Amino acid sequence: MTLATPGVRPSQQPAWPSPDRLAEVRAELAARPAPVGPAAVRRLRARLAAVARGEGHLLQGGDCVELFAEVSARTTRAKVAQMRALAALIEHRTGRAAVPVARLAGQFAKPRSQDYERLPSGEVLPVFRGDAVNGPEPVLAARTPDPGRLRRAYHLAGRVLAALPSDGDDRGAVFASHESLLLDYETALVRVDPATGARYCSSGHLLWIGERTRAAAGPHVEFAAGIANPVAVKLGPGTDPGELAALVERLDPKRVPGRLTLIPRMGAALVEARLPALVETVRDLGSPAIWLCDPMHGNTVRLPSGRKCRAMSAMLTELRGFLRVLRECGRHPGGVHLEMTPHNVTECVDSLAPGGAEPSLPRYTTGCDPRLNRAQAARLVAGFAEALAATDRHHR
């Protein structure tokens, strides 16, 4: 695929300082073994097809952004245990199978609203875009994008993937996903399956397109349209039904169950006003897309200190609104997408009062956005299951 019109940098791509070094790293990655094989991707698509038919639920969750320094076998085991426990909770409460897909083994980059930031000193530096691009330290040497970090991301992702349970018959399997953001990385890891001739992106089992890069005619959607992996798209409150229709046609023209997941992130105040038109549009197109609620991104608050925070009360409100809309439109609520960690962080709170005192957040360690800790994630998943049961009773 063509990454960009000559002289134009695609949305959310780093300003790599050395095209020759970037080309060298891309060629090296293209020659490396595939981290994820097509058979595992097909197993996930089959399980997602069951979710699309209303026979199960999808649980997607993990760190907002993975950090190189935190990659270890111990951390991976803790994240897998959290995913399995939450999937078991959904299965117990709903009586349906849950598919655990972690934000893991590739979530090393983040989209940003600005290319640069101004420090308190007045110095202007490139913004931190995640460890796959540059470093968080507020000095020019660290913030300059380095293509060599793509090589490091590949090796660390491989270590994580090697530690994931992936039984051939899917007993206890946990799949890996990340935002398909860095096109130089993703395109270098596309492999052709010799058995079928299909093109798979071997960087993960499922890839998603973010709110900032979901233009139907843009390079991220072009890339996703050309691979056989299951793909997802984040949908903010400004999503237009016509835009969504174009995305469905581009990404799943054959209407294959398990191929496409749509992830609305509307916010508690807007979900019941904005989501119905989108669900109806997809329904009328005959699309079997999975609907997955992200109750976190639309409920992010910037505190006076500059830190971001999220309130459990707002997230639960959005989840309940999402469920009501899906049931009223006759669609299956596919599940939840959470930013979370198994560690005992304090980054989200029970509630936030407008103009109230800033909450105490003594264990705030995220690399970007606030995450749910283990107990909070369990509460939110339990809330999803309870609200799902309530809407099921109401719509019988």
N, C-alpha and C positions, 0 to 999 in steps of 0.2 A: 504494500500500500504506500501511497504518497503521504508523508507526514505533514506536509505543509506546502502552500504556495511559495515559490522561491522568494526569499527575503522576508517572509512572514513567519513568526514563531507561533505555533499553535497554542491555544489557551492552556494555562497552567503548566507549561513546560519550562524547565530551567533555562537560563541563559548560559549554557555551557561555554566556557571560555576557549576551549580548544576543540574545534571540529575534528581534527586528525586524531586526537586522543579518544574522543567519543566514538569515532568510527572503529578504532582499534578495540575498544571494550565491547562494542556491539558485535564485532566479528568473533571475538573470544567467546561471548555468551552464546552466539549462534552455533558454535562448534561444541558446546558443552552438553553433557547428558541431560535429558529432559527430567526436571524435578518431579513432575506429575505425568503419569502415563494415561493414554486414552481409555483404557479399560476402567480405571477408577472414575474418570469423568463420566463415562457412560453409566456406571452404577449410580452415581449421584443423580444423573438425569432421570433414571428410572424411578428413584425414590421421590424426586420432585414431581414427576408425573402423577404419582399417587396423591401428593398434596394438592396438585391442581384439580384432581377429580374429587376433592373433598374428603379423602380417606386418611388424612394426617395433617400435621402442622410442621412448619419450618421454624427452627430456632437459630438465629444468626447472632453472634455476639463475640465480643473481645475488646481489646484495647483500641482506644481512639487512634493512636499511632504507636507502632512497635518501635522500641529503641534497641539499637545494636547491643548496648551494654547489658541489657536485661535478658538477652537470649541465653537460655541454659536448659539442660534436660529437666532440672527441677521445676523451673518456671513453666515449661511446656506441660509437664505432668499435672501441675496445679490447674492450668487452664483447661486441659482435657477433662480433669475430674469435675470442674465447675460446669462445663458444657454437658457432660453426661448426667450430672445431678439435676440440672434444670430440664433437660430433655425427659428424664424419668418423671419429674414433677408434672410436666405437661401430659405425659402419657397416663399417669395415675389419675389426674383430675379430669381429663377429657375422654379417656378410653380409646384414643387414637394414637397412632405411632407419631413420634417426633423425630425430625431429621436434624441433627446438630451440625451446623456449618460455622466454623470459627472464623473470626477476623484474625487471621494468623498466617505466618510464613510468607509475608509479602506486604504487610501494611506499614511499610517503612517510609511512606511519603504522604504528604497532605496538601490539598489545595489551599490557597491563601487568597484573601481579598485584595491584597496589595503586594507588589513586587519588592517594595522596600519598606523599612521602618526607621523612624527617627528615635535615637536613644536620648535619654535625659540630658546627656552631654551636648546634644545637638548634632552628633555624627549620624550620618545616614548610611545604613548597611542593607545588603540584600536580606530579605526576610528568611527565617528558618523554614525550610520546606520538608523537613524530615531527614533522617540519617542517610537515606539513599541518595540525597542530593548534597547536603551541606551539614555543618555542625551548628549546635545551638549557641555556642560561645559568642558573645557580642564583640567579635573582632573580625576584621576583613578577611584574614587568612582562613578562618573557620567558615565564614558565611559565603565564600566564593564557591559556587557549585563545582563539584569534582566528579568526573565520570567514573573514576576508580571506585567510588562508593557503590555504583551499580554492581560491580564485581563482588564487593563485600556483601551486599544484599542477597545476591544469588547464593553465596556460600552459606550464609546464616539461615536463609530460608530452607535450604536443603537439609541443614541440621535439624530444623524444627519438623519438617515433613517426615524425615526418617524416624522421628519419635512418635508420630501419630499412629494410633491404632487404625488399621485399614484392612480388616479381615475380608477375605474374598466374598463371603456371603453377607457382609455388612453387620455381623454381630459386634456391637460396640464401636462401629466405625465413626470417626469424627473427620469431617471434610474441612478443607481450607479455602478461604476466600480473602480477597482484598480489593480495594478500589483500583481499577485499571486506569491509572493516572499517568505514569511515565511511559510514554509511547516508545521511546528508545529501548527501554527494558522489555516491555511486553512483546513488541514485534520481533526482537531478537530471540525470544523463547518460543515462537510458534514452530510447531513441528507437524509434518504430514504423517498421518497414520498409514503405514504401508498396506494394512489390511483393507481399509475402506477408502483411502484417498482424501479423507476429511482433514481439515486443518484444525489443530487444537493448540491453544495457548497452554504451555506446560508450566506456567508460573503458579497455577492454582487450579482448584477444581471449579470454582465459580468466581466470576469477576463481575464487579458492578461499575456502573458509570455514575459519577457524582452529579449533584445539582448544578454545579458550575460548568460542566463539560457535556451536557446531554443534548446539545443542538443536533437535530436529526441529520443535518447536512455536514456536521463537524467530523473531525478525524477520529475522535474517540468512539463515536457511534459507527463510523465506517469500519474501524478495527473490529469492534464487537460483532458487527454483522457478518464478518468473514470467518469467524471461528465457530467450532461446534460445541464449545463449552456452554453450560447454562449461564445466562447473563441476567443482570438486574439493573434497574435504573432508579435513582433517587428522584423524588418529585416534591418540590417545594410548593408553598401556597400560591406562587405566581404561575404555576403550570397551566397552560391553556389547553382545552380539550383538543383543539386542532393540532397543537404540538404533540400531544400524547398520541393521537391517532397516527401521525407521521412516524413516531418512534416505534409503535407496534408494527406498522407495515414494514419498516426498515429492519427491525430486529427479529421478527417472527412472522414472516409473510405466509408460512405454511401452517401456522396455528398449531404448533406441536406442544402438547402438554409437557411441562418440565423445562422448556427452553427459556421462558421469560418470567422474571419476577419484577413486580412494581412495588416500590418502597416509598409511600407517602410520608413526608415529614412536615406536617402542616402547622403544628402548634395547637395547644389545647383550645385556644380561642377561635381558631379558624377551621378546624377539621370538619365539623358538621356543616359548615357553609360552603367549603371549597371542594371537598372530596366527592360528594354525590355526582356531580357532572362528569368527573373523571371516570368513576366506576361505571356509570351508564354508557359513556363513550366506548370503553373497552368491551363492555357487555354487548353493545350493539354491533361491534366489529366481529363478534364471534370468537374473541380471543380467550384462550384458557389460562391467561397469565395468573400467576399467584399474586395475591395482595398481602404484603408484609408491612406491619406498622412499625415505623421508627418514631417512638414517642419522645426522643431526646433532643434532636437538633432544633426542632421548632420551639423548644422550651428552655433555651439557653439564655441566661441573664448575665450581664456584665456588672460585677460589683464595683463599688467605689475604689477598691484597691487595685482594680484592673483584672482581677481574677474572674474566670467564668464559673457559673454555678448552675445547677439544675435542681428543681424541686420535685420530689416524688409525687406530691399532690397533683401537679400539672401533668406529669407523665401518665398517671393513672386516669386523669380526666380525658387525655387524648386517646388512650387505649380504649376506654369505654365508648367514646364518640366514634372511633374507627369501627368498632364492632357493630354499633347501631346502624351506621351507614351501610356497611357490607351486607348485613342481614336485610335491611329495608330494600336494598337493590337486588336481593336474591343471589348474592355471591358468597363464596366460602371465605371466611377470615383465615388467611394462610398462616399467620404467626406473628412473631415479633423480632425486631432487629435492635440490639442493645449494645451500647458502649459500656463495658464492664471489666472488672478485674477480680481475681480470687483473693487479692490482698486487702487488708483492712484499711483502706484509704478513707479520707473524709473529703470528698469532692462534690457530692450531692447531699441535699438536706431534705427533711420532711416537707417543709414549706418555706416560702419566701413572701414576706409582706412588703408591698410597695412602699418604699421610703423607710423601711424598718432598719434596725441595726444590722450591720454586716455579720453574718454567721461566723462562728469559729470553725476553721478548717485546718486543724493542726497537722494532718497527714495528707497534704496536697502534693502529689508527685507526678501527675500526668504530664506527658510530653506535649499535649495540646488542649483537648477538651475534657471536662469533668466526667468521670466514670462512676458507675454504680459499684459498690463493694459487694462482697459475697451475699451478705444478708439482704441488702437492698435489691439486688438482682432477683433473689428468690421471692421477695415480696412482690416485685413487679410481675414476675412470671405467674405467681399464684393469683395476683389480681387479674391478669389476662384470662386465666383459666376460669376463675369464678365469674367474671363478666361474660365470658363466652357461654357458660352454662345458663346464665340468666337470660341472655338474648335468645339462646336456643329455646328455652321454655316459652318465652314471649311470642316467638314466631312459629310455634307448632300449630 
